[in-house]
Amino acid sequence: MKVSGKTRVCALLGDPAEHSLSPCFQNAAFQHLGLDFIYLAFTVKAEDLGDAILGIRSLRFHGLNVTMPHKISVIQYLDELDENAEKIMSVNTILNQDGKLIGYTTDGIGALNALKYNNVNPRNKKIVILGAGGASRSISFILAKEAEELVILNRTVAKAEKLASDIHRLIEGYGRIRWGELTEENIRKELQEADILINATPVGMSPNVDETPVDKRHLHPDLTVFDLVYHPLETRLLKEARMVGARTINGLNMLIHQGAASFEIWTGVKAPIDVMMKAAEEELKRRI
Ligand code: NAP
């Protein structure tokens, strides 16, 4: 990689950011296409975010990703939001357009593209999503427009209800949306006729790898099971889904596709998905 005074700088701001895979697969994509860009990652504490954004402006960084815990709080420092980010009230991507900082959210489109990349079309399907936090919110807003029916199940049922009512209020052209508590009985009932199950909770994430949000008795071969957790790559949920003959999609797919959508916002060039995926998989193998 040749870096010069003209190299455009993109970066991730998060806390923590040290273990992020984004520098690895974004730089692999820039190099593959011969783009004069570089991607770095910075750990930024919540109380330092305003100063960090001032620095980004004065140093003329070209693009940013922001991750936990800054996806909502960064909004106050931006000049403009795109339509989706404004409805969802979450930003994970920023473009510095001639000094104007514009916020986007690519999490939802990343999930949609991850499904399509794995030959799963959510149109007119019944989708059950577990969780009603930030990731579920971004994904639910996008998939509500595709699905025939979207069912949001969450431990705190009021949050699932709020998410469903925000979708009703803010977007047009969605299918049926229902919500409920994340209980075994609701999971059993809803999965019977479901086509796609998405886990947008951290259940099953390392170090709690023996946990699963869904008892394996409720999984079936007609399901696609998409787990947003990518550490481990094959969670207990995905392993049990594979064993009953369901199609499985791991969280790395979502990570790469949301990053690819950010890449396209910064560069205006189609992201080389396969190159990004391979770089991330190799980096993960190196870390084991
Ligand atoms: P978040 O905003 O903190 O929301 C967490 C959600 O999970 C909430 O709905 C919460 O329910 C639920 N939850 C937490 N612990 C639970 C438990 N023990 N049992 C049942 N439900 C539980 O987090 P997020 O940003 O949405 O992220 C959710 C997961 O997705 C994380 O594992 C994250 O790593 C993953 N993720 C992956 C990607 C990717 O690119 N692959 C991108 C974003 C997120 P309550 O409302 O009841 O607290």
Boltz pocket constraint, residues with backbone or C-beta under 6 A from the ligand:
constraints:
  - pocket:
      binder: B
      contacts: [[A, 107], [A, 130], [A, 131], [A, 132], [A, 133], [A, 134], [A, 135], [A, 136], [A, 154], [A, 155], [A, 156], [A, 159], [A, 182], [A, 199], [A, 200], [A, 201], [A, 202], [A, 203], [A, 205], [A, 227], [A, 228], [A, 229], [A, 230], [A, 251], [A, 252], [A, 254], [A, 255], [A, 256], [A, 258]]
      max_distance: 6.0
